[in-house]
């Protein structure tokens, strides 16, 4: 999970133009510097591309903290998820 955390922080930092070290799992997404709605959507697309996943549209609007986003990504990047055995995270 720490790889997902580190990679998520790196991608978010690149998209938002901020130091990834300032992004914590409990950071509120809409309170991150430069995180307007357009940047948020750009970050989601960048994360989907980076991890080769697709986050469900219904989940995207409900992410509140970086940890929510990390959990959703981790649920799709585990070995079981890559084999189609994992279920989607609960809403």
C-alpha positions as CSV (number, residue, x, y, z in Angstrom):
1,X,0.0,0.0,0.0
2,X,2.9,2.4,0.6
3,X,3.8,2.1,-3.1
4,X,0.3,3.3,-4.0
5,X,0.6,6.1,-1.4
6,X,4.0,7.2,-2.7
7,X,2.9,7.0,-6.4
8,X,-0.4,8.8,-5.7
9,X,1.4,11.6,-3.8
10,X,3.9,11.9,-6.7
11,X,1.2,12.1,-9.4
12,X,-0.9,14.6,-7.3
13,X,2.1,16.7,-6.7
14,X,3.0,16.8,-10.4
15,X,-0.6,17.8,-11.4
16,X,-1.1,20.3,-8.6
17,X,2.5,21.7,-8.8
18,X,3.2,21.1,-5.2
19,X,5.7,19.1,-3.1
20,X,4.4,15.5,-2.8
21,X,5.9,15.4,0.7
22,X,3.2,17.8,1.8
23,X,0.4,15.4,0.7
24,X,-0.7,13.1,3.5
25,X,-3.3,10.3,3.5
26,X,-5.5,12.5,5.7
27,X,-5.1,15.6,3.5
28,X,-8.5,16.9,2.3
29,X,-8.5,16.8,-1.4
30,X,-10.3,20.0,-2.1
31,X,-8.0,21.8,0.4
32,X,-4.8,20.9,-1.3
33,X,-3.0,23.9,-2.9
34,X,-4.1,24.5,-6.5
35,X,-6.8,21.8,-6.2
36,X,-9.7,23.5,-8.1
37,X,-12.3,21.3,-9.8
38,X,-10.4,21.2,-13.1
39,X,-7.1,20.2,-11.4
40,X,-9.0,17.5,-9.5
41,X,-10.3,16.0,-12.7
42,X,-6.9,16.2,-14.3
43,X,-5.4,14.4,-11.2
44,X,-8.0,11.7,-11.5
45,X,-7.2,11.1,-15.2
46,X,-3.5,11.2,-14.5
47,X,-3.9,8.6,-11.7
48,X,-6.1,6.4,-13.9
49,X,-3.4,6.5,-16.6
50,X,-0.5,6.0,-14.2
51,X,-2.1,2.9,-12.5
52,X,-3.9,1.7,-15.7
53,X,-7.3,1.6,-13.9
54,X,-10.7,3.3,-14.2
55,X,-12.1,4.8,-11.1
56,X,-16.0,4.6,-11.0
57,X,-17.6,8.0,-11.7
58,X,-19.8,7.6,-8.7
59,X,-16.8,7.1,-6.4
60,X,-14.9,10.1,-7.7
61,X,-17.3,12.7,-6.3
62,X,-17.2,11.0,-2.9
63,X,-13.5,11.0,-2.3
64,X,-12.8,13.4,0.6
65,X,-9.3,12.7,1.7
66,X,-6.3,11.4,-0.2
67,X,-6.6,8.1,1.7
68,X,-10.0,7.6,0.1
69,X,-8.4,7.9,-3.3
70,X,-5.5,5.6,-2.3
71,X,-7.9,2.9,-1.0
72,X,-9.9,3.0,-4.3
73,X,-6.6,2.7,-6.3
74,X,-5.2,-0.1,-4.1
75,X,-8.5,-2.0,-4.5
76,X,-7.9,-2.1,-8.3
77,X,-4.2,-2.7,-8.3
78,X,-3.9,-5.7,-6.0
79,X,-3.0,-9.0,-7.7
80,X,-6.6,-10.3,-7.2
81,X,-8.0,-7.1,-8.8
82,X,-5.7,-7.5,-11.8
83,X,-7.1,-11.0,-12.2
84,X,-10.7,-9.8,-12.0
85,X,-11.3,-11.4,-8.6
86,X,-11.7,-8.3,-6.4
87,X,-14.9,-6.4,-5.9
88,X,-15.2,-2.6,-6.2
89,X,-14.8,-0.6,-3.0
90,X,-18.1,0.1,-1.2
91,X,-19.5,3.6,-1.7
